[in-house]
């Protein structure tokens, strides 16, 4: 990961999410540390792709983020019984985004 790429991604994430730049480190996770999930994660990644010319076609969104929705008891029961450990298991970090910006593809997926 190039230092200048990391700085550009860091500033991009700060602007997009309204998070202070000082809070964003290479190991910062989008979901777990910054609370980015569902449609917000999708929007962030689409803007990231456009800004840094990154191909997202090999990225498996549901391995990293959950769906956008209010609380749905049936969906919660389904996830508890059948989909535990299948969604949101793999964190996406700022370093992952910077590396994707360097190579032009985000393919971090299960």
C-alpha positions as CSV (number, residue, x, y, z in Angstrom):
1,X,0.0,0.0,0.0
2,X,1.4,3.3,-1.1
3,X,1.4,6.1,1.6
4,X,-0.1,8.6,-0.7
5,X,-2.9,6.2,-1.6
6,X,-3.6,5.5,2.0
7,X,-3.8,9.2,2.7
8,X,-6.2,9.8,-0.2
9,X,-8.5,6.9,0.9
10,X,-8.3,8.1,4.5
11,X,-9.5,11.6,3.5
12,X,-12.2,10.2,1.2
13,X,-13.6,8.0,4.0
14,X,-13.4,11.0,6.4
15,X,-15.4,13.2,4.0
16,X,-17.9,10.5,3.1
17,X,-18.7,9.5,6.7
18,X,-18.0,12.8,8.6
19,X,-15.4,11.0,10.7
20,X,-12.3,12.9,11.9
21,X,-9.2,11.9,9.8
22,X,-7.3,11.2,13.1
23,X,-9.8,8.4,13.9
24,X,-9.0,6.5,10.6
25,X,-6.1,4.1,10.7
26,X,-5.1,1.3,8.3
27,X,-6.7,-1.3,10.6
28,X,-10.0,0.7,11.0
29,X,-12.9,-1.6,10.0
30,X,-15.8,-0.1,8.1
31,X,-18.6,-2.1,9.8
32,X,-17.2,-2.8,13.3
33,X,-15.3,0.5,14.0
34,X,-17.2,3.0,11.8
35,X,-20.7,1.5,11.8
36,X,-21.0,1.4,8.0
37,X,-23.5,-1.3,7.0
38,X,-26.3,-2.0,4.5
39,X,-27.1,0.7,1.9
40,X,-24.6,3.0,3.5
41,X,-21.8,0.5,2.9
42,X,-23.1,0.1,-0.7
43,X,-23.1,3.8,-1.3
44,X,-19.7,4.2,0.2
45,X,-18.2,1.5,-2.0
46,X,-19.9,2.8,-5.1
47,X,-18.4,6.3,-4.4
48,X,-15.1,4.7,-3.6
49,X,-15.2,2.8,-6.9
50,X,-15.9,5.9,-8.9
51,X,-13.3,8.1,-7.1
52,X,-10.5,5.6,-7.3
53,X,-11.5,3.6,-10.4
54,X,-11.8,0.3,-8.6
55,X,-13.6,-2.7,-10.0
56,X,-16.1,-4.1,-7.5
57,X,-17.4,-7.0,-9.6
58,X,-15.6,-9.7,-7.6
59,X,-16.5,-8.3,-4.2
60,X,-19.1,-10.4,-2.3
61,X,-21.0,-7.7,-0.4
62,X,-22.9,-10.1,1.9
63,X,-19.7,-11.6,3.3
64,X,-18.8,-8.2,4.7
65,X,-22.0,-6.3,5.3
66,X,-25.7,-6.9,6.2
67,X,-28.8,-5.8,4.3
68,X,-30.4,-2.5,4.8
69,X,-33.6,-2.8,6.7
70,X,-35.4,-2.1,9.8
71,X,-35.7,-4.9,12.3
72,X,-37.6,-7.9,10.9
73,X,-38.3,-10.7,13.4
74,X,-38.6,-13.4,10.7
75,X,-35.3,-12.4,9.1
76,X,-33.6,-12.3,12.5
77,X,-34.8,-15.9,13.2
78,X,-33.6,-17.0,9.8
79,X,-30.2,-15.5,10.4
80,X,-30.0,-17.0,13.8
81,X,-30.9,-20.5,12.7
82,X,-29.4,-20.8,9.2
83,X,-27.1,-17.9,8.3
84,X,-25.0,-17.5,11.4
85,X,-21.4,-16.8,10.5
86,X,-22.2,-16.3,6.8
87,X,-22.7,-12.5,6.8
88,X,-20.6,-9.7,8.1
89,X,-17.8,-12.1,9.1
90,X,-15.0,-10.6,7.1
91,X,-14.1,-7.0,8.0
92,X,-13.2,-4.5,5.3
93,X,-10.5,-2.2,6.5
94,X,-9.1,1.1,5.3
95,X,-6.0,-0.8,4.3
96,X,-8.1,-3.1,2.2
97,X,-9.5,-0.1,0.4
98,X,-6.1,1.5,-0.1
99,X,-4.7,-1.7,-1.5
100,X,-7.7,-1.9,-3.9
101,X,-7.1,1.6,-5.0
102,X,-3.5,0.7,-5.8
103,X,-4.4,-2.3,-7.9
104,X,-7.8,-1.2,-9.2
105,X,-9.9,-4.1,-7.9
106,X,-11.6,-4.9,-4.6
107,X,-11.9,-8.7,-4.5
108,X,-11.6,-9.3,-0.8
109,X,-14.3,-11.9,-0.3
110,X,-15.1,-15.3,1.1
